[in-house]
Amino acid sequence: MTAKELGTIIQKTRKAQGMTQPQLAMACGTGIRFIVDLEAGKETCQLGKALLVAQMLGLNIGVAGQQ
């Protein structure tokens, strides 16, 4: 999965849940700029924060090939 693909999934899930970027940022304890960059697929976004956002949205991020 690329950073862009993750960003697209985050954005689609957020919108499906009726959340705005500011609402998601507040729920995750991050800044709005982070959410904007994450959804845009910025590759330098912090992984820990990105996983926190995914978890907040109820997404399960797994590793391919994991047994």
Phi and psi in degrees as a GROMACS rama.xvg file:
@    title "Ramachandran Plot"
@    xaxis  label "Phi"
@    yaxis  label "Psi"
@TYPE xy
-91.3553  166.13  THR-2
-60.9903  -37.0196  ALA-3
-65.7804  -42.7619  LYS-4
-63.8197  -42.4297  GLU-5
-62.3254  -43.2472  LEU-6
-59.7184  -41.1938  GLY-7
-64.7979  -42.5287  THR-8
-63.4145  -44.406  ILE-9
-58.87  -48.5678  ILE-10
-62.376  -46.7304  GLN-11
-63.2485  -40.2917  LYS-12
-67.4052  -43.3039  THR-13
-58.6499  -47.3733  ARG-14
-65.65  -39.4718  LYS-15
-62.6223  -28.9501  ALA-16
-89.319  2.75387  GLN-17
71.8415  26.2361  GLY-18
-100.864  145.95  MET-19
-90.4026  165.644  THR-20
-60.1012  -44.8585  GLN-21
-61.4913  -36.9708  PRO-22
-65.1855  -43.26  GLN-23
-64.7087  -43.174  LEU-24
-59.2735  -43.7611  ALA-25
-65.1367  -42.1012  MET-26
-64.5981  -30.9083  ALA-27
-94.5661  -10.8594  CYS-28
73.7161  29.7881  GLY-29
-116.614  173.565  THR-30
-85.1391  157.776  GLY-31
-60.6436  -39.2314  ILE-32
-57.5518  -38.0133  ARG-33
-62.7169  -44.8091  PHE-34
-62.8439  -43.2965  ILE-35
-59.6147  -48.1583  VAL-36
-64.949  -41.0731  ASP-37
-61.6216  -47.5603  LEU-38
-66.0732  -26.3793  GLU-39
-81.3368  -6.63033  ALA-40
82.6753  24.0019  GLY-41
-62.7422  122.121  LYS-42
-74.2018  -13.2419  GLU-43
-93.9243  5.94843  THR-44
-62.512  144.921  CYS-45
-69.3975  128.316  GLN-46
-61.1133  -43.0074  LEU-47
-59.0161  -43.9056  GLY-48
-67.8454  -39.539  LYS-49
-62.0969  -41.5734  ALA-50
-67.3673  -35.4738  LEU-51
-61.7915  -44.2087  LEU-52
-62.6854  -45.9633  VAL-53
-59.613  -43.1628  ALA-54
-64.1239  -41.3969  GLN-55
-59.6412  -34.3225  MET-56
-85.0243  -2.96118  LEU-57
83.2513  16.8214  GLY-58
-84.5126  142.403  LEU-59
-107.216  109.816  ASN-60
-99.2807  116.918  ILE-61
-113.719  170.476  GLY-62
-107.022  124.855  VAL-63
-63.972  138.574  ALA-64
85.3409  -0.362321  GLY-65
-74.9491  136.475  GLN-66
